[in-house]
């Protein structure tokens, strides 16, 4: 949001976490429901899909879209 590039790496790390770069290698995004699992346990994701988790994913992806848009305009 600020345009400060020091936030780019943590943003990409967050996206990677949702896509499986986490402690159990679990993809946290459910492509059938477009939701996000509630949490990560030692056995993999908690398969509940609460609003908070889905909103965290959506917000992360929105920030990535903004970053990509800003880079293509530069």
N, CA, C and O atoms as a CHARMM CRD file, in Angstrom:
* protein
*
  296
    1    1 UNK  N      0.81400  -1.17800   0.00000 PROA 1      0.00000
    2    1 UNK  CA     0.00000   0.00000   0.00000 PROA 1      0.00000
    3    1 UNK  C      0.87100   1.26100   0.00000 PROA 1      0.00000
    4    1 UNK  O      0.54000   2.25300  -0.64900 PROA 1      0.00000
    5    2 UNK  N      1.97100   1.20900   0.72500 PROA 2      0.00000
    6    2 UNK  CA     2.83900   2.38100   0.83600 PROA 2      0.00000
    7    2 UNK  C      3.78500   2.50700  -0.35400 PROA 2      0.00000
    8    2 UNK  O      4.33100   3.57900  -0.61200 PROA 2      0.00000
    9    3 UNK  N      3.97300   1.40500  -1.07400 PROA 3      0.00000
   10    3 UNK  CA     4.94200   1.41200  -2.15500 PROA 3      0.00000
   11    3 UNK  C      6.35800   1.11300  -1.68100 PROA 3      0.00000
   12    3 UNK  O      7.28500   1.05500  -2.49000 PROA 3      0.00000
   13    4 UNK  N      6.53000   0.92600  -0.39100 PROA 4      0.00000
   14    4 UNK  CA     7.83600   0.62800   0.17700 PROA 4      0.00000
   15    4 UNK  C      8.19800  -0.82600  -0.14800 PROA 4      0.00000
   16    4 UNK  O      7.50400  -1.75200   0.27300 PROA 4      0.00000
   17    5 UNK  N      9.26900  -1.01700  -0.88600 PROA 5      0.00000
   18    5 UNK  CA     9.65100  -2.34500  -1.36700 PROA 5      0.00000
   19    5 UNK  C     10.06400  -3.31400  -0.27000 PROA 5      0.00000
   20    5 UNK  O     10.16600  -4.51500  -0.52400 PROA 5      0.00000
   21    6 UNK  N     10.30200  -2.82900   0.93500 PROA 6      0.00000
   22    6 UNK  CA    10.69400  -3.76200   2.00300 PROA 6      0.00000
   23    6 UNK  C      9.55600  -4.71100   2.37400 PROA 6      0.00000
   24    6 UNK  O      9.78800  -5.71600   3.04500 PROA 6      0.00000
   25    7 UNK  N      8.33400  -4.40700   1.94700 PROA 7      0.00000
   26    7 UNK  CA     7.18600  -5.27000   2.23100 PROA 7      0.00000
   27    7 UNK  C      6.95700  -6.31500   1.14300 PROA 7      0.00000
   28    7 UNK  O      6.12900  -7.20900   1.32200 PROA 7      0.00000
   29    8 UNK  N      7.66100  -6.22600   0.03400 PROA 8      0.00000
   30    8 UNK  CA     7.44800  -7.17400  -1.07100 PROA 8      0.00000
   31    8 UNK  C      7.78100  -8.60700  -0.67700 PROA 8      0.00000
   32    8 UNK  O      6.98500  -9.51100  -0.92900 PROA 8      0.00000
   33    9 UNK  N      8.92700  -8.83000  -0.07000 PROA 9      0.00000
   34    9 UNK  CA     9.34600 -10.19500   0.28500 PROA 9      0.00000
   35    9 UNK  C      8.37100 -10.85000   1.27300 PROA 9      0.00000
   36    9 UNK  O      8.00100 -12.00700   1.07200 PROA 9      0.00000
   37   10 UNK  N      7.94100 -10.14500   2.33900 PROA 10     0.00000
   38   10 UNK  CA     6.96100 -10.77200   3.23700 PROA 10     0.00000
   39   10 UNK  C      5.62800 -11.07300   2.54200 PROA 10     0.00000
   40   10 UNK  O      4.96100 -12.05000   2.88300 PROA 10     0.00000
   41   11 UNK  N      5.24100 -10.24700   1.58100 PROA 11     0.00000
   42   11 UNK  CA     4.01700 -10.51100   0.83100 PROA 11     0.00000
   43   11 UNK  C      4.15700 -11.81100   0.04200 PROA 11     0.00000
   44   11 UNK  O      3.25900 -12.65300   0.07000 PROA 11     0.00000
   45   12 UNK  N      5.26600 -11.97700  -0.65300 PROA 12     0.00000
   46   12 UNK  CA     5.48400 -13.20300  -1.42600 PROA 12     0.00000
   47   12 UNK  C      5.59800 -14.41800  -0.50600 PROA 12     0.00000
   48   12 UNK  O      5.14800 -15.50800  -0.86000 PROA 12     0.00000
   49   13 UNK  N      6.19400 -14.23800   0.66600 PROA 13     0.00000
   50   13 UNK  CA     6.30100 -15.32300   1.63400 PROA 13     0.00000
   51   13 UNK  C      4.90500 -15.73500   2.11900 PROA 13     0.00000
   52   13 UNK  O      4.64300 -16.92200   2.30900 PROA 13     0.00000
   53   14 UNK  N      4.02700 -14.77900   2.31600 PROA 14     0.00000
   54   14 UNK  CA     2.66100 -15.07700   2.74500 PROA 14     0.00000
   55   14 UNK  C      1.89900 -15.84300   1.67300 PROA 14     0.00000
   56   14 UNK  O      1.19600 -16.80700   1.97700 PROA 14     0.00000
   57   15 UNK  N      2.03400 -15.42500   0.43700 PROA 15     0.00000
   58   15 UNK  CA     1.37800 -16.13500  -0.66100 PROA 15     0.00000
   59   15 UNK  C      1.88900 -17.56400  -0.73800 PROA 15     0.00000
   60   15 UNK  O      1.10900 -18.50500  -0.88100 PROA 15     0.00000
   61   16 UNK  N      3.19800 -17.72100  -0.64200 PROA 16     0.00000
   62   16 UNK  CA     3.79300 -19.06000  -0.69600 PROA 16     0.00000
   63   16 UNK  C      3.29400 -19.92500   0.45300 PROA 16     0.00000
   64   16 UNK  O      3.07600 -21.12300   0.27300 PROA 16     0.00000
   65   17 UNK  N      3.10800 -19.33500   1.63400 PROA 17     0.00000
   66   17 UNK  CA     2.60200 -20.09200   2.77700 PROA 17     0.00000
   67   17 UNK  C      1.21900 -20.66300   2.46600 PROA 17     0.00000
   68   17 UNK  O      0.96000 -21.83900   2.72200 PROA 17     0.00000
   69   18 UNK  N      0.33800 -19.84100   1.92000 PROA 18     0.00000
   70   18 UNK  CA    -1.00100 -20.30800   1.56300 PROA 18     0.00000
   71   18 UNK  C     -0.94400 -21.41400   0.49900 PROA 18     0.00000
   72   18 UNK  O     -1.79200 -22.30500   0.47800 PROA 18     0.00000
   73   19 UNK  N      0.05000 -21.34900  -0.36900 PROA 19     0.00000
   74   19 UNK  CA     0.14400 -22.31500  -1.47600 PROA 19     0.00000
   75   19 UNK  C      0.98000 -23.54700  -1.14200 PROA 19     0.00000
   76   19 UNK  O      1.25000 -24.36300  -2.02300 PROA 19     0.00000
   77   20 UNK  N      1.39400 -23.69300   0.11800 PROA 20     0.00000
   78   20 UNK  CA     2.04400 -24.92400   0.53200 PROA 20     0.00000
   79   20 UNK  C      3.45000 -24.79500   1.06400 PROA 20     0.00000
   80   20 UNK  O      4.02100 -25.78900   1.51300 PROA 20     0.00000
   81   21 UNK  N      4.03500 -23.61000   1.03400 PROA 21     0.00000
   82   21 UNK  CA     5.37300 -23.43200   1.59000 PROA 21     0.00000
   83   21 UNK  C      5.23400 -23.13200   3.08300 PROA 21     0.00000
   84   21 UNK  O      5.50300 -22.02500   3.54900 PROA 21     0.00000
   85   22 UNK  N      4.80300 -24.16500   3.81400 PROA 22     0.00000
   86   22 UNK  CA     4.60100 -24.04000   5.25600 PROA 22     0.00000
   87   22 UNK  C      5.15100 -25.30400   5.92000 PROA 22     0.00000
   88   22 UNK  O      5.69500 -26.17200   5.23800 PROA 22     0.00000
   89   23 UNK  N      5.01700 -25.41100   7.20800 PROA 23     0.00000
   90   23 UNK  CA     5.65400 -26.50400   7.96000 PROA 23     0.00000
   91   23 UNK  C      5.24400 -27.90200   7.51700 PROA 23     0.00000
   92   23 UNK  O      6.04300 -28.83300   7.61300 PROA 23     0.00000
   93   24 UNK  N      4.01800 -28.07000   7.03500 PROA 24     0.00000
   94   24 UNK  CA     3.56700 -29.40500   6.63000 PROA 24     0.00000
   95   24 UNK  C      3.44000 -29.55500   5.12000 PROA 24     0.00000
   96   24 UNK  O      3.03900 -30.61300   4.63700 PROA 24     0.00000
   97   25 UNK  N      3.77600 -28.51300   4.37300 PROA 25     0.00000
   98   25 UNK  CA     3.66900 -28.58100   2.91500 PROA 25     0.00000
   99   25 UNK  C      2.22600 -28.64100   2.43500 PROA 25     0.00000
  100   25 UNK  O      1.94400 -29.16400   1.35700 PROA 25     0.00000
  101   26 UNK  N      1.31600 -28.10300   3.23800 PROA 26     0.00000
  102   26 UNK  CA    -0.11000 -28.16500   2.93400 PROA 26     0.00000
  103   26 UNK  C     -0.58900 -26.92000   2.20100 PROA 26     0.00000
  104   26 UNK  O     -0.31200 -25.79600   2.62100 PROA 26     0.00000
  105   27 UNK  N     -1.30600 -27.12600   1.11200 PROA 27     0.00000
  106   27 UNK  CA    -1.95600 -26.01200   0.42700 PROA 27     0.00000
  107   27 UNK  C     -3.16300 -25.61400   1.27200 PROA 27     0.00000
  108   27 UNK  O     -3.99900 -26.45600   1.59900 PROA 27     0.00000
  109   28 UNK  N     -3.25200 -24.35200   1.62000 PROA 28     0.00000
  110   28 UNK  CA    -4.31300 -23.87400   2.49900 PROA 28     0.00000
  111   28 UNK  C     -5.51300 -23.33100   1.73800 PROA 28     0.00000
  112   28 UNK  O     -6.53400 -23.01300   2.34800 PROA 28     0.00000
  113   29 UNK  N     -5.41300 -23.22000   0.43300 PROA 29     0.00000
  114   29 UNK  CA    -6.47900 -22.71500  -0.41500 PROA 29     0.00000
  115   29 UNK  C     -7.25000 -23.89100  -0.99900 PROA 29     0.00000
  116   29 UNK  O     -6.65100 -24.83200  -1.51900 PROA 29     0.00000
  117   30 UNK  N     -8.57100 -23.84000  -0.91400 PROA 30     0.00000
  118   30 UNK  CA    -9.43000 -24.88000  -1.47500 PROA 30     0.00000
  119   30 UNK  C     -9.97600 -24.37800  -2.80700 PROA 30     0.00000
  120   30 UNK  O    -10.83600 -23.49700  -2.83500 PROA 30     0.00000
  121   31 UNK  N     -9.48500 -24.92900  -3.90100 PROA 31     0.00000
  122   31 UNK  CA    -9.87400 -24.43600  -5.22900 PROA 31     0.00000
  123   31 UNK  C    -11.33100 -24.74100  -5.56400 PROA 31     0.00000
  124   31 UNK  O    -11.90600 -24.08300  -6.43000 PROA 31     0.00000
  125   32 UNK  N    -11.94000 -25.72000  -4.90200 PROA 32     0.00000
  126   32 UNK  CA   -13.35000 -26.02600  -5.16500 PROA 32     0.00000
  127   32 UNK  C    -14.28100 -24.99400  -4.54600 PROA 32     0.00000
  128   32 UNK  O    -15.28500 -24.62600  -5.15500 PROA 32     0.00000
  129   33 UNK  N    -13.96600 -24.52500  -3.35400 PROA 33     0.00000
  130   33 UNK  CA   -14.83600 -23.57200  -2.66300 PROA 33     0.00000
  131   33 UNK  C    -14.31400 -22.14100  -2.75800 PROA 33     0.00000
  132   33 UNK  O    -15.03300 -21.19100  -2.44700 PROA 33     0.00000
  133   34 UNK  N    -13.07000 -21.99100  -3.18400 PROA 34     0.00000
  134   34 UNK  CA   -12.36900 -20.69800  -3.19800 PROA 34     0.00000
  135   34 UNK  C    -12.20100 -20.15000  -1.78100 PROA 34     0.00000
  136   34 UNK  O    -12.05600 -18.94300  -1.58800 PROA 34     0.00000
  137   35 UNK  N    -12.22300 -21.03700  -0.80400 PROA 35     0.00000
  138   35 UNK  CA   -12.02700 -20.65000   0.58200 PROA 35     0.00000
  139   35 UNK  C    -10.62900 -20.99500   1.04500 PROA 35     0.00000
  140   35 UNK  O     -9.80200 -21.50000   0.28500 PROA 35     0.00000
  141   36 UNK  N    -10.39100 -20.71300   2.29700 PROA 36     0.00000
  142   36 UNK  CA    -9.08900 -20.98100   2.89900 PROA 36     0.00000
  143   36 UNK  C     -9.30400 -21.74500   4.19300 PROA 36     0.00000
  144   36 UNK  O    -10.20900 -21.43000   4.96600 PROA 36     0.00000
  145   37 UNK  N     -8.47600 -22.74300   4.42600 PROA 37     0.00000
  146   37 UNK  CA    -8.59700 -23.52900   5.64100 PROA 37     0.00000
  147   37 UNK  C     -8.24100 -22.68900   6.86500 PROA 37     0.00000
  148   37 UNK  O     -7.45600 -21.74400   6.78400 PROA 37     0.00000
  149   38 UNK  N     -8.83700 -23.05500   7.99900 PROA 38     0.00000
  150   38 UNK  CA    -8.73100 -22.23900   9.21400 PROA 38     0.00000
  151   38 UNK  C     -7.37200 -22.22200   9.88300 PROA 38     0.00000
  152   38 UNK  O     -7.02300 -21.23300  10.52800 PROA 38     0.00000
  153   39 UNK  N     -6.62200 -23.24800   9.75600 PROA 39     0.00000
  154   39 UNK  CA    -5.35200 -23.26300  10.46000 PROA 39     0.00000
  155   39 UNK  C     -4.52800 -24.45700  10.06100 PROA 39     0.00000
  156   39 UNK  O     -4.99100 -25.34000   9.33900 PROA 39     0.00000
  157   40 UNK  N     -3.31400 -24.47600  10.53300 PROA 40     0.00000
  158   40 UNK  CA    -2.37800 -25.53300  10.20000 PROA 40     0.00000
  159   40 UNK  C     -2.03000 -26.29000  11.47900 PROA 40     0.00000
  160   40 UNK  O     -1.58400 -25.69600  12.46100 PROA 40     0.00000
  161   41 UNK  N     -2.23800 -27.59700  11.45800 PROA 41     0.00000
  162   41 UNK  CA    -1.90600 -28.43900  12.60200 PROA 41     0.00000
  163   41 UNK  C     -0.73500 -29.33600  12.20700 PROA 41     0.00000
  164   41 UNK  O     -0.30700 -29.31800  11.05300 PROA 41     0.00000
  165   42 UNK  N     -0.21500 -30.11500  13.14300 PROA 42     0.00000
  166   42 UNK  CA     0.88300 -31.02000  12.82200 PROA 42     0.00000
  167   42 UNK  C      0.45800 -32.07400  11.80500 PROA 42     0.00000
  168   42 UNK  O      1.30400 -32.65600  11.12700 PROA 42     0.00000
  169   43 UNK  N     -0.83600 -32.32100  11.69400 PROA 43     0.00000
  170   43 UNK  CA    -1.35800 -33.30700  10.74700 PROA 43     0.00000
  171   43 UNK  C     -1.80600 -32.70400   9.42600 PROA 43     0.00000
  172   43 UNK  O     -2.29600 -33.42400   8.55600 PROA 43     0.00000
  173   44 UNK  N     -1.64700 -31.40500   9.26100 PROA 44     0.00000
  174   44 UNK  CA    -2.08800 -30.73700   8.04600 PROA 44     0.00000
  175   44 UNK  C     -3.12500 -29.68300   8.37600 PROA 44     0.00000
  176   44 UNK  O     -3.27400 -29.29200   9.53400 PROA 44     0.00000
  177   45 UNK  N     -3.85000 -29.21600   7.35500 PROA 45     0.00000
  178   45 UNK  CA    -4.78500 -28.11800   7.59800 PROA 45     0.00000
  179   45 UNK  C     -6.01100 -28.54200   8.39600 PROA 45     0.00000
  180   45 UNK  O     -6.48400 -29.67400   8.29800 PROA 45     0.00000
  181   46 UNK  N     -6.51000 -27.60100   9.18600 PROA 46     0.00000
  182   46 UNK  CA    -7.82300 -27.73300   9.80100 PROA 46     0.00000
  183   46 UNK  C     -8.79900 -27.41300   8.66900 PROA 46     0.00000
  184   46 UNK  O     -8.78700 -26.29700   8.15000 PROA 46     0.00000
  185   47 UNK  N     -9.62400 -28.34500   8.28800 PROA 47     0.00000
  186   47 UNK  CA   -10.42900 -28.21200   7.07500 PROA 47     0.00000
  187   47 UNK  C    -11.62900 -27.28700   7.20300 PROA 47     0.00000
  188   47 UNK  O    -12.35700 -27.09400   6.22900 PROA 47     0.00000
  189   48 UNK  N    -11.85700 -26.71000   8.38300 PROA 48     0.00000
  190   48 UNK  CA   -12.88700 -25.68000   8.48400 PROA 48     0.00000
  191   48 UNK  C    -12.46700 -24.49900   7.62200 PROA 48     0.00000
  192   48 UNK  O    -11.27600 -24.25000   7.43600 PROA 48     0.00000
  193   49 UNK  N    -13.43200 -23.78500   7.10600 PROA 49     0.00000
  194   49 UNK  CA   -13.12900 -22.62300   6.26700 PROA 49     0.00000
  195   49 UNK  C    -13.91000 -21.41700   6.77800 PROA 49     0.00000
  196   49 UNK  O    -14.96700 -21.07400   6.25000 PROA 49     0.00000
  197   50 UNK  N    -13.37700 -20.79300   7.79900 PROA 50     0.00000
  198   50 UNK  CA   -14.03000 -19.62900   8.37900 PROA 50     0.00000
  199   50 UNK  C    -13.78000 -18.37200   7.57200 PROA 50     0.00000
  200   50 UNK  O    -12.89100 -18.31400   6.72400 PROA 50     0.00000
  201   51 UNK  N    -14.58300 -17.37800   7.85800 PROA 51     0.00000
  202   51 UNK  CA   -14.47300 -16.10500   7.14200 PROA 51     0.00000
  203   51 UNK  C    -13.11200 -15.45300   7.35300 PROA 51     0.00000
  204   51 UNK  O    -12.54300 -14.88100   6.42300 PROA 51     0.00000
  205   52 UNK  N    -12.59000 -15.53800   8.57000 PROA 52     0.00000
  206   52 UNK  CA   -11.32400 -14.86400   8.85300 PROA 52     0.00000
  207   52 UNK  C    -10.20200 -15.39900   7.98300 PROA 52     0.00000
  208   52 UNK  O     -9.39500 -14.62900   7.46200 PROA 52     0.00000
  209   53 UNK  N    -10.14800 -16.70900   7.82400 PROA 53     0.00000
  210   53 UNK  CA    -9.08500 -17.32000   7.02400 PROA 53     0.00000
  211   53 UNK  C     -9.22200 -16.94700   5.55500 PROA 53     0.00000
  212   53 UNK  O     -8.24200 -16.60900   4.89300 PROA 53     0.00000
  213   54 UNK  N    -10.44400 -17.01300   5.06000 PROA 54     0.00000
  214   54 UNK  CA   -10.67900 -16.67200   3.66000 PROA 54     0.00000
  215   54 UNK  C    -10.36900 -15.20300   3.40700 PROA 54     0.00000
  216   54 UNK  O     -9.79000 -14.86000   2.37700 PROA 54     0.00000
  217   55 UNK  N    -10.75000 -14.33100   4.34000 PROA 55     0.00000
  218   55 UNK  CA   -10.45200 -12.90500   4.17900 PROA 55     0.00000
  219   55 UNK  C     -8.95700 -12.63200   4.24300 PROA 55     0.00000
  220   55 UNK  O     -8.46400 -11.73100   3.56400 PROA 55     0.00000
  221   56 UNK  N     -8.23200 -13.39400   5.04800 PROA 56     0.00000
  222   56 UNK  CA    -6.76700 -13.23700   5.09800 PROA 56     0.00000
  223   56 UNK  C     -6.15800 -13.58200   3.74500 PROA 56     0.00000
  224   56 UNK  O     -5.26500 -12.88500   3.26200 PROA 56     0.00000
  225   57 UNK  N     -6.64300 -14.66200   3.13600 PROA 57     0.00000
  226   57 UNK  CA    -6.15100 -15.04000   1.80500 PROA 57     0.00000
  227   57 UNK  C     -6.51300 -13.98700   0.76900 PROA 57     0.00000
  228   57 UNK  O     -5.66500 -13.57000  -0.02000 PROA 57     0.00000
  229   58 UNK  N     -7.77000 -13.55600   0.77100 PROA 58     0.00000
  230   58 UNK  CA    -8.22200 -12.55700  -0.21000 PROA 58     0.00000
  231   58 UNK  C     -7.42100 -11.26600  -0.06600 PROA 58     0.00000
  232   58 UNK  O     -6.99700 -10.68400  -1.06400 PROA 58     0.00000
  233   59 UNK  N     -7.21500 -10.82200   1.15300 PROA 59     0.00000
  234   59 UNK  CA    -6.44700  -9.59600   1.39000 PROA 59     0.00000
  235   59 UNK  C     -5.01100  -9.73400   0.88700 PROA 59     0.00000
  236   59 UNK  O     -4.47600  -8.81600   0.26700 PROA 59     0.00000
  237   60 UNK  N     -4.39700 -10.87200   1.15400 PROA 60     0.00000
  238   60 UNK  CA    -3.03200 -11.11400   0.69100 PROA 60     0.00000
  239   60 UNK  C     -2.96200 -11.06800  -0.83000 PROA 60     0.00000
  240   60 UNK  O     -2.05500 -10.45900  -1.39600 PROA 60     0.00000
  241   61 UNK  N     -3.91800 -11.71000  -1.48700 PROA 61     0.00000
  242   61 UNK  CA    -3.92700 -11.73100  -2.95500 PROA 61     0.00000
  243   61 UNK  C     -4.23100 -10.35000  -3.53200 PROA 61     0.00000
  244   61 UNK  O     -3.71300 -10.00100  -4.59300 PROA 61     0.00000
  245   62 UNK  N     -5.06000  -9.56200  -2.85400 PROA 62     0.00000
  246   62 UNK  CA    -5.32600  -8.19600  -3.30700 PROA 62     0.00000
  247   62 UNK  C     -4.06500  -7.34400  -3.24000 PROA 62     0.00000
  248   62 UNK  O     -3.79600  -6.55100  -4.14200 PROA 62     0.00000
  249   63 UNK  N     -3.30500  -7.50700  -2.18200 PROA 63     0.00000
  250   63 UNK  CA    -2.04300  -6.76400  -2.07600 PROA 63     0.00000
  251   63 UNK  C     -1.08300  -7.18500  -3.18700 PROA 63     0.00000
  252   63 UNK  O     -0.37500  -6.34700  -3.74600 PROA 63     0.00000
  253   64 UNK  N     -1.05800  -8.46800  -3.50500 PROA 64     0.00000
  254   64 UNK  CA    -0.19800  -8.94900  -4.59400 PROA 64     0.00000
  255   64 UNK  C     -0.64600  -8.36300  -5.92700 PROA 64     0.00000
  256   64 UNK  O      0.18900  -7.98100  -6.74700 PROA 64     0.00000
  257   65 UNK  N     -1.94100  -8.29100  -6.14900 PROA 65     0.00000
  258   65 UNK  CA    -2.44800  -7.70900  -7.40400 PROA 65     0.00000
  259   65 UNK  C     -2.06500  -6.23600  -7.50100 PROA 65     0.00000
  260   65 UNK  O     -1.67100  -5.75900  -8.56500 PROA 65     0.00000
  261   66 UNK  N     -2.18300  -5.52100  -6.39200 PROA 66     0.00000
  262   66 UNK  CA    -1.80100  -4.10800  -6.37800 PROA 66     0.00000
  263   66 UNK  C     -0.32100  -3.95300  -6.69500 PROA 66     0.00000
  264   66 UNK  O      0.06600  -3.07500  -7.46600 PROA 66     0.00000
  265   67 UNK  N      0.50300  -4.80200  -6.10200 PROA 67     0.00000
  266   67 UNK  CA     1.94200  -4.75500  -6.36200 PROA 67     0.00000
  267   67 UNK  C      2.23600  -5.04300  -7.82400 PROA 67     0.00000
  268   67 UNK  O      3.03100  -4.34000  -8.44700 PROA 67     0.00000
  269   68 UNK  N      1.60500  -6.06400  -8.37500 PROA 68     0.00000
  270   68 UNK  CA     1.83200  -6.40900  -9.78200 PROA 68     0.00000
  271   68 UNK  C      1.38700  -5.27300 -10.69900 PROA 68     0.00000
  272   68 UNK  O      2.05800  -4.96300 -11.68300 PROA 68     0.00000
  273   69 UNK  N      0.27200  -4.66400 -10.37700 PROA 69     0.00000
  274   69 UNK  CA    -0.23100  -3.54800 -11.17100 PROA 69     0.00000
  275   69 UNK  C      0.72400  -2.36400 -11.12200 PROA 69     0.00000
  276   69 UNK  O      0.99200  -1.72000 -12.13600 PROA 69     0.00000
  277   70 UNK  N      1.22700  -2.09200  -9.93400 PROA 70     0.00000
  278   70 UNK  CA     2.16300  -0.97600  -9.76200 PROA 70     0.00000
  279   70 UNK  C      3.44900  -1.21600 -10.54500 PROA 70     0.00000
  280   70 UNK  O      4.02300  -0.28700 -11.11300 PROA 70     0.00000
  281   71 UNK  N      3.90100  -2.48600 -10.57100 PROA 71     0.00000
  282   71 UNK  CA     5.14300  -2.80000 -11.28400 PROA 71     0.00000
  283   71 UNK  C      4.96300  -2.71600 -12.80300 PROA 71     0.00000
  284   71 UNK  O      5.89800  -2.33200 -13.50500 PROA 71     0.00000
  285   72 UNK  N      3.79100  -3.06300 -13.32200 PROA 72     0.00000
  286   72 UNK  CA     3.58600  -3.00200 -14.77100 PROA 72     0.00000
  287   72 UNK  C      3.41800  -1.57100 -15.24500 PROA 72     0.00000
  288   72 UNK  O      3.65000  -1.27600 -16.41800 PROA 72     0.00000
  289   73 UNK  N      3.01700  -0.67600 -14.34900 PROA 73     0.00000
  290   73 UNK  CA     2.84600   0.73100 -14.70500 PROA 73     0.00000
  291   73 UNK  C      4.14800   1.51400 -14.62200 PROA 73     0.00000
  292   73 UNK  O      4.27000   2.60700 -15.17500 PROA 73     0.00000
  293   74 UNK  N      5.11100   0.93800 -13.92300 PROA 74     0.00000
  294   74 UNK  CA     6.38500   1.65300 -13.72900 PROA 74     0.00000
  295   74 UNK  C      7.26400   1.58200 -14.95700 PROA 74     0.00000
  296   74 UNK  O      8.36700   2.13000 -14.96000 PROA 74     0.00000
